[in-house]
Amino acid sequence: MTFIVVTILASCLSAMAVHGRRRNWPPGLPTTRPRLVAMGGTYEGSHGHPSDAYVIQERLIAAADGVGGAELCQSAAALALGAVVAARPQHPGRREEDMTECAQVAHHAVRTASMSTPTMSGLSSTLDLIILDPGERPCVRYAHVGGGAIWHCAKSAAPRLLTTSHGEGSRACGIGQASGPRPQVGTVPLRPGDRLVIVTDGVLQALGVARLTALIAEGASPAVCLDRVYDEMAAVEPKDDATVIIADFVTV
């Protein structure tokens, strides 16, 4: 039963989004609405074992790359992301320190499944998470565990890699492992037109940091940029799943 539930969750996460109710905008209220406009997708690896999952909401974006055998990789990623969404770290009043707590919540979910269900033993996952905090001084909080990466592309500036990727060796201290996660967390101020990019390690292995940085620096829309990344991955045919999420910060 647990495996069935997790499988269903994995199939739903990549399409998860938040939609506001449509209504007339009340007079006197500001006409701006800070948010992240994002495009994302997973380029399926050639080995045929799904491992990645991602979620895109208005102020929460996350990606995970699961480990745990051919049939359970995506289950680990789905468990981690489901716990993150349930924790609602985008709630007002949250702090940078809460990102570490959020990673621990994801770790507990994956670890509990691994320890309590014999068929799911050995589950672990990476996690890359960004949370938009609007307000007078908009910023994004981020948390990173494992082999993925997060970029901040300030408008009219070169992309800046916010996180350190440790590749395959990072799984020893990842989400669900006995040693527990050691998340890298931080906060970055945002201005309209800034871009944030999340990738799993399948993208880094396929294209490399330098080429991917060049692609996301070209200033095209998220959709066009995602297409370009996909075109280049098609040429190299990565073995592992490769997830890319490109989000622009807008205020209108």
C-alpha positions as a Markdown table, in Angstrom:
| # | Residue | x | y | z |
|---|---|---|---|---|
| 1 | Met | 0.0 | 0.0 | 0.0 |
| 2 | Thr | 2.8 | 2.4 | 0.9 |
| 3 | Phe | 4.5 | 1.9 | -2.5 |
| 4 | Ile | 1.2 | 2.5 | -4.3 |
| 5 | Val | 0.6 | 5.7 | -2.5 |
| 6 | Val | 4.1 | 6.9 | -3.1 |
| 7 | Thr | 3.9 | 6.0 | -6.8 |
| 8 | Ile | 0.7 | 8.1 | -7.2 |
| 9 | Leu | 2.4 | 11.0 | -5.3 |
| 10 | Ala | 5.4 | 10.8 | -7.7 |
| 11 | Ser | 3.2 | 11.0 | -10.7 |
| 12 | Cys | 1.5 | 14.1 | -9.4 |
| 13 | Leu | 4.4 | 16.2 | -8.1 |
| 14 | Ser | 5.8 | 17.3 | -11.4 |
| 15 | Ala | 2.5 | 18.9 | -12.4 |
| 16 | Met | 1.7 | 20.4 | -8.9 |
| 17 | Ala | 0.9 | 24.2 | -9.0 |
| 18 | Val | -1.0 | 26.7 | -7.0 |
| 19 | His | -3.7 | 28.7 | -8.7 |
| 20 | Gly | -5.4 | 31.7 | -7.1 |
| 21 | Arg | -9.1 | 32.2 | -7.3 |
| 22 | Arg | -10.2 | 34.5 | -10.1 |
| 23 | Arg | -12.0 | 37.6 | -8.8 |
| 24 | Asn | -12.2 | 41.3 | -9.4 |
| 25 | Trp | -9.2 | 43.2 | -7.9 |
| 26 | Pro | -10.6 | 45.3 | -5.0 |
| 27 | Pro | -10.1 | 49.0 | -5.5 |
| 28 | Gly | -7.3 | 50.7 | -3.5 |
| 29 | Leu | -5.1 | 47.6 | -3.3 |
| 30 | Pro | -1.7 | 47.5 | -5.0 |
| 31 | Thr | -1.8 | 46.1 | -8.6 |
| 32 | Thr | 1.5 | 44.3 | -8.2 |
| 33 | Arg | 1.8 | 40.7 | -7.0 |
| 34 | Pro | 5.4 | 39.5 | -6.5 |
| 35 | Arg | 5.7 | 35.9 | -7.7 |
| 36 | Leu | 7.9 | 33.4 | -9.5 |
| 37 | Val | 7.0 | 32.6 | -13.1 |
| 38 | Ala | 8.6 | 29.2 | -13.8 |
| 39 | Met | 9.0 | 26.5 | -16.4 |
| 40 | Gly | 10.3 | 23.1 | -15.6 |
| 41 | Gly | 10.7 | 19.6 | -16.9 |
| 42 | Thr | 12.6 | 16.3 | -16.6 |
| 43 | Tyr | 14.6 | 14.9 | -19.4 |
| 44 | Glu | 14.2 | 11.2 | -19.0 |
| 45 | Gly | 17.5 | 9.3 | -18.7 |
| 46 | Ser | 18.4 | 6.6 | -21.1 |
| 47 | His | 18.7 | 3.9 | -18.4 |
| 48 | Gly | 14.9 | 3.9 | -18.0 |
| 49 | His | 14.7 | 4.2 | -14.2 |
| 50 | Pro | 12.8 | 7.4 | -13.2 |
| 51 | Ser | 14.6 | 9.1 | -10.3 |
| 52 | Asp | 13.6 | 12.8 | -10.3 |
| 53 | Ala | 10.5 | 14.7 | -9.1 |
| 54 | Tyr | 9.8 | 18.4 | -8.9 |
| 55 | Val | 7.2 | 20.8 | -7.7 |
| 56 | Ile | 6.4 | 24.3 | -8.9 |
| 57 | Gln | 4.1 | 26.6 | -6.8 |
| 58 | Glu | 3.7 | 30.3 | -6.8 |
| 59 | Arg | 6.3 | 30.9 | -4.1 |
| 60 | Leu | 7.8 | 27.4 | -3.6 |
| 61 | Ile | 9.9 | 25.5 | -6.1 |
| 62 | Ala | 11.8 | 22.3 | -5.4 |
| 63 | Ala | 13.5 | 19.4 | -7.1 |
| 64 | Ala | 14.8 | 16.0 | -5.8 |
| 65 | Asp | 16.7 | 13.1 | -7.2 |
| 66 | Gly | 16.0 | 9.9 | -5.5 |
| 67 | Val | 18.1 | 6.8 | -4.8 |
| 68 | Gly | 17.0 | 3.3 | -3.7 |
| 69 | Gly | 16.9 | 0.9 | -6.6 |
| 70 | Ala | 15.4 | 0.9 | -10.0 |
| 71 | Glu | 11.8 | 0.8 | -8.8 |
| 72 | Leu | 12.2 | 3.2 | -5.8 |
| 73 | Cys | 14.3 | 6.1 | -6.9 |
| 74 | Gln | 11.4 | 8.3 | -7.7 |
| 75 | Ser | 9.5 | 7.2 | -4.6 |
| 76 | Ala | 12.3 | 8.7 | -2.5 |
| 77 | Ala | 12.2 | 12.0 | -4.4 |
| 78 | Ala | 8.4 | 12.1 | -4.1 |
| 79 | Leu | 8.5 | 11.5 | -0.3 |
| 80 | Ala | 11.0 | 14.3 | 0.2 |
| 81 | Leu | 9.0 | 16.8 | -1.9 |
| 82 | Gly | 5.7 | 15.8 | -0.4 |
| 83 | Ala | 7.1 | 16.5 | 3.1 |
| 84 | Val | 8.4 | 19.9 | 2.0 |
| 85 | Val | 5.0 | 20.9 | 0.5 |
| 86 | Ala | 3.2 | 19.7 | 3.7 |
| 87 | Ala | 5.6 | 21.8 | 5.9 |
| 88 | Arg | 4.5 | 25.0 | 4.0 |
| 89 | Pro | 7.8 | 26.8 | 4.4 |
| 90 | Gln | 6.5 | 29.7 | 2.3 |
| 91 | His | 4.2 | 30.8 | 5.2 |
| 92 | Pro | 4.7 | 34.4 | 6.3 |
| 93 | Gly | 7.1 | 35.0 | 9.1 |
| 94 | Arg | 9.4 | 32.2 | 8.3 |
| 95 | Arg | 13.2 | 32.7 | 8.5 |
| 96 | Glu | 16.3 | 31.4 | 6.8 |
| 97 | Glu | 16.9 | 29.0 | 9.7 |
| 98 | Asp | 13.5 | 27.3 | 8.9 |
| 99 | Met | 15.1 | 26.0 | 5.7 |
| 100 | Thr | 17.3 | 23.7 | 7.7 |
| 101 | Glu | 14.2 | 22.5 | 9.6 |
| 102 | Cys | 12.4 | 21.9 | 6.3 |
| 103 | Ala | 15.3 | 19.7 | 5.1 |
| 104 | Gln | 15.0 | 17.8 | 8.3 |
| 105 | Val | 11.3 | 17.2 | 7.8 |
| 106 | Ala | 12.0 | 15.8 | 4.3 |
| 107 | His | 14.7 | 13.6 | 5.8 |
| 108 | His | 12.4 | 12.2 | 8.5 |
| 109 | Ala | 9.8 | 11.3 | 5.9 |
| 110 | Val | 12.3 | 9.4 | 3.7 |
| 111 | Arg | 14.1 | 7.8 | 6.6 |
| 112 | Thr | 10.8 | 6.6 | 8.2 |
| 113 | Ala | 9.7 | 5.0 | 5.0 |
| 114 | Ser | 13.1 | 3.4 | 4.5 |
| 115 | Met | 13.2 | 2.0 | 8.1 |
| 116 | Ser | 9.6 | 0.9 | 8.4 |
| 117 | Thr | 9.0 | -0.8 | 5.1 |
| 118 | Pro | 11.4 | -3.6 | 4.1 |
| 119 | Thr | 10.8 | -3.2 | 0.4 |
| 120 | Met | 11.8 | 0.5 | 0.6 |
| 121 | Ser | 15.1 | 0.0 | 2.5 |
| 122 | Gly | 17.9 | 2.2 | 1.4 |
| 123 | Leu | 15.9 | 5.2 | 0.2 |
| 124 | Ser | 17.7 | 8.6 | 0.0 |
| 125 | Ser | 17.3 | 11.7 | -2.0 |
| 126 | Thr | 18.8 | 15.1 | -2.9 |
| 127 | Leu | 16.9 | 18.3 | -2.3 |
| 128 | Asp | 17.0 | 21.7 | -3.9 |
| 129 | Leu | 14.4 | 24.2 | -2.6 |
| 130 | Ile | 13.7 | 27.9 | -3.0 |
| 131 | Ile | 11.1 | 30.0 | -1.3 |
| 132 | Leu | 10.0 | 33.4 | -2.4 |
| 133 | Asp | 9.4 | 35.9 | 0.4 |
| 134 | Pro | 7.7 | 39.0 | -1.1 |
| 135 | Gly | 7.2 | 42.2 | 0.8 |
| 136 | Glu | 9.0 | 45.5 | 0.9 |
| 137 | Arg | 12.3 | 43.8 | 0.4 |
| 138 | Pro | 11.7 | 40.6 | -1.7 |
| 139 | Cys | 14.1 | 37.8 | -1.3 |
| 140 | Val | 14.5 | 34.1 | -1.9 |
| 141 | Arg | 15.5 | 31.6 | 0.8 |
| 142 | Tyr | 17.1 | 28.4 | -0.4 |
| 143 | Ala | 18.2 | 25.0 | 0.9 |
| 144 | His | 20.4 | 22.5 | -0.9 |
| 145 | Val | 21.3 | 18.9 | -0.1 |
| 146 | Gly | 23.2 | 16.7 | -2.5 |
| 147 | Gly | 24.4 | 16.8 | -6.1 |
| 148 | Gly | 22.0 | 19.3 | -7.7 |
| 149 | Ala | 22.5 | 23.1 | -8.0 |
| 150 | Ile | 20.8 | 26.5 | -7.7 |
| 151 | Trp | 21.8 | 29.6 | -9.6 |
| 152 | His | 20.8 | 33.2 | -9.1 |
| 153 | Cys | 20.9 | 35.3 | -12.3 |
| 154 | Ala | 20.5 | 39.0 | -11.3 |
| 155 | Lys | 19.2 | 41.1 | -14.2 |
| 156 | Ser | 22.0 | 42.2 | -16.5 |
| 157 | Ala | 24.6 | 40.3 | -14.5 |
| 158 | Ala | 26.4 | 37.0 | -14.9 |
| 159 | Pro | 24.7 | 34.0 | -13.3 |
| 160 | Arg | 26.0 | 33.1 | -9.8 |
| 161 | Leu | 26.1 | 29.6 | -8.5 |
| 162 | Leu | 24.6 | 29.7 | -5.0 |
| 163 | Thr | 25.3 | 26.1 | -3.9 |
| 164 | Thr | 28.2 | 23.6 | -3.9 |
| 165 | Ser | 27.5 | 20.3 | -5.6 |
| 166 | His | 29.2 | 17.3 | -4.2 |
| 167 | Gly | 28.1 | 14.8 | -6.8 |
| 168 | Glu | 27.6 | 11.1 | -5.9 |
| 169 | Gly | 29.6 | 11.4 | -2.7 |
| 170 | Ser | 26.9 | 13.7 | -1.3 |
| 171 | Arg | 24.4 | 10.9 | -0.9 |
| 172 | Ala | 26.2 | 9.7 | 2.2 |
| 173 | Cys | 24.8 | 12.8 | 4.0 |
| 174 | Gly | 21.7 | 13.2 | 2.0 |
| 175 | Ile | 18.0 | 13.2 | 2.7 |
| 176 | Gly | 17.1 | 9.8 | 4.3 |
| 177 | Gln | 20.6 | 8.6 | 5.1 |
| 178 | Ala | 21.6 | 7.5 | 8.6 |
| 179 | Ser | 24.0 | 10.4 | 9.1 |
| 180 | Gly | 21.2 | 12.9 | 8.3 |
| 181 | Pro | 21.4 | 15.9 | 5.9 |
| 182 | Arg | 23.7 | 18.8 | 6.2 |
| 183 | Pro | 21.8 | 21.4 | 4.2 |
| 184 | Gln | 23.4 | 24.5 | 2.7 |
| 185 | Val | 21.0 | 27.4 | 3.3 |
| 186 | Gly | 21.0 | 31.1 | 2.5 |
| 187 | Thr | 19.0 | 34.1 | 1.5 |
| 188 | Val | 19.3 | 36.3 | -1.7 |
| 189 | Pro | 17.6 | 39.6 | -2.3 |
| 190 | Leu | 15.6 | 39.9 | -5.5 |
| 191 | Arg | 14.7 | 42.5 | -8.0 |
| 192 | Pro | 12.2 | 42.3 | -10.8 |
| 193 | Gly | 13.8 | 40.5 | -13.8 |
| 194 | Asp | 16.0 | 38.3 | -11.6 |
| 195 | Arg | 16.1 | 34.6 | -12.5 |
| 196 | Leu | 16.6 | 31.5 | -10.4 |
| 197 | Val | 17.5 | 28.1 | -11.8 |
| 198 | Ile | 17.4 | 24.7 | -10.2 |
| 199 | Val | 18.9 | 21.5 | -11.7 |
| 200 | Thr | 19.4 | 18.0 | -10.6 |
| 201 | Asp | 22.8 | 16.3 | -11.0 |
| 202 | Gly | 21.8 | 14.6 | -14.2 |
| 203 | Val | 21.9 | 18.0 | -15.9 |
| 204 | Leu | 25.4 | 18.8 | -14.5 |
| 205 | Gln | 26.7 | 15.5 | -15.6 |
| 206 | Ala | 25.3 | 15.9 | -19.1 |
| 207 | Leu | 26.3 | 19.5 | -19.8 |
| 208 | Gly | 28.7 | 20.7 | -17.1 |
| 209 | Val | 28.6 | 23.8 | -15.0 |
| 210 | Ala | 30.2 | 26.1 | -17.6 |
| 211 | Arg | 27.9 | 25.3 | -20.5 |
| 212 | Leu | 24.8 | 25.3 | -18.3 |
| 213 | Thr | 25.8 | 28.7 | -16.9 |
| 214 | Ala | 26.2 | 30.1 | -20.5 |
| 215 | Leu | 22.8 | 28.8 | -21.5 |
| 216 | Ile | 20.9 | 30.3 | -18.6 |
| 217 | Ala | 22.7 | 33.7 | -19.1 |
| 218 | Glu | 21.3 | 34.3 | -22.6 |
| 219 | Gly | 18.3 | 36.3 | -21.3 |
| 220 | Ala | 15.6 | 34.4 | -23.2 |
| 221 | Ser | 12.3 | 33.6 | -21.5 |
| 222 | Pro | 12.1 | 30.6 | -19.2 |
| 223 | Ala | 10.3 | 28.5 | -21.9 |
| 224 | Val | 12.9 | 29.4 | -24.6 |
| 225 | Cys | 15.8 | 28.8 | -22.2 |
| 226 | Leu | 14.4 | 25.4 | -21.2 |
| 227 | Asp | 14.0 | 24.4 | -24.8 |
| 228 | Arg | 17.7 | 25.3 | -25.5 |
| 229 | Val | 18.8 | 23.2 | -22.5 |
| 230 | Tyr | 16.7 | 20.3 | -23.7 |
| 231 | Asp | 18.1 | 20.5 | -27.2 |
| 232 | Glu | 21.7 | 20.2 | -25.8 |
| 233 | Met | 20.8 | 17.4 | -23.5 |
| 234 | Ala | 19.2 | 15.5 | -26.5 |
| 235 | Ala | 22.6 | 15.7 | -28.2 |
| 236 | Val | 24.4 | 13.9 | -25.3 |
| 237 | Glu | 21.5 | 11.7 | -24.1 |
| 238 | Pro | 22.1 | 11.6 | -20.4 |
| 239 | Lys | 21.9 | 8.3 | -18.6 |
| 240 | Asp | 20.2 | 9.7 | -15.5 |
| 241 | Asp | 17.1 | 11.8 | -15.3 |
| 242 | Ala | 17.9 | 15.5 | -15.7 |
| 243 | Thr | 15.5 | 18.1 | -14.2 |
| 244 | Val | 15.6 | 21.8 | -15.0 |
| 245 | Ile | 13.5 | 24.5 | -13.5 |
| 246 | Ile | 13.8 | 28.1 | -14.6 |
| 247 | Ala | 12.0 | 30.8 | -12.7 |
| 248 | Asp | 11.8 | 34.6 | -13.2 |
| 249 | Phe | 10.9 | 37.0 | -10.4 |
| 250 | Val | 8.1 | 39.4 | -11.5 |
| 251 | Thr | 6.0 | 41.9 | -9.7 |
| 252 | Val | 3.1 | 42.5 | -12.2 |
